[in-house]
Amino acid sequence: MNVNWPNDPTVQTVLAQESSSLRDSVSKRLYETKEGLASSGAWGHVFGSEGRQQGAKGTSSLSRNSQGFILGSDILNDDLSLGLFGGYRKTSVSQGSASADLGTYNMGIYGAKRYDALSVRLGASFAWHDVETKRKIYYKDRVSSPKADYHANSAQVFSELAYDVKLDQINIEPYLGLSYTRLDVAKISEEKELFSLSGKREAKDIYAGTLGARINYSIQYTDNLSVNFQTGAGLKHTFSDLSSNTDMSFRSHGNDFSVAGLPLKRNVVQLNAKVALQTKGGLSVGLDYQAEKASGMRDQSVSAYGSWEF
């Protein structure tokens, strides 16, 4: 018999990893409005990403693909910036003979205050996650396909302290970011099939910090058009427990056991590159590439970005 354990514990890891991309989008938006690289007003981007993580300790390797968008609006008054944002993300996860489809709705607020060269940035968001999982079990001459449909939610608060260094046309901004994420996953109950499982409600607290720097180089192409080249690098460190486990039991009898998923990574290197065009009329468009790399894990995304002053 090949039971093929569910990937519900790994889903928790994926949801936690995806929360960091939302923080990065908001932090970069605040950076760009502060530097005049984008006008305050409406902004948004559409993105696609893919990632892989090697299996560990009997847990299968993971591959995932995501698509989504984020829309926001903000105001800038002297050295104070305030804004709102929301978005949607759809993710497909494959792990061995198990798979999952995740739909995430986000909404949040953010703000920043500048004190000469020093900037303080804050944000908070809440997300609703719809999760659908399925797997295949091979037993003698039978194939069972248990499925589950459940919900989760996550809340996070994040902050960033940054210092601005200007060198002619080059701007360098070292920064330190801190974040706290709370993930709550509802009870799991697979549809009644051979070897179907039920799982207890799970909660996870994640504390992380990022140390990095952003660099921007601007060229005034014409009187009405400027071109901005951005790059950045950072190291994200997770302080909390990395493991991902779910207490489960067979629906046919109630003896509990723990199923382990792929863990979070302790240290992740983040790389970013972006090119953007900005007009004096307040329109800005660009392409953004971001990559994350850790031992046995890689993730990359490409997004099209736009903002408009109104």
Order of alpha helices (4+ residues) and beta strands (2+ residues): alpha-beta-beta-beta-beta-beta-beta-beta-beta-beta-beta-beta-beta-beta-beta-beta-beta-beta-beta-beta
